[in-house]
């Protein structure tokens, strides 16, 4: 249901994820994208935490967060970024997506 929304933003998110090492990055989402998807709920909020390339917190009660996490983990470039660094990605009620790098992952593969 939300896949087409996130596909639009993933290319910009790739850039912001790379730039987030020094400071959090904020992406202003278009509210009309959500309303156009017949999403009438106002005030979406979620937080996704990625540790070693995987979601490390519970997000299953937020379908929009689940879909974003899937899009990021299925994209080859963002998957590589998530594997190398830990991130927090959150959406506030003003449709601002904040990307914070929490530190480098130490994957011993």
GIMO-V982759 format. One record per helix or strand of 3 or more residues. SS is the DSSP state (H for helix, E for strand). FROM is the first residue (numbers start at 1). TO is the last residue. If there is no record, write none. Layout:
# GIMO-V982759
((SS FROM TO) (SS FROM TO))
This chain:
# GIMO-V982759
((H 3 19) (E 25 28) (H 31 36) (E 46 51) (H 63 74) (H 76 84) (E 85 91) (E 96 104))
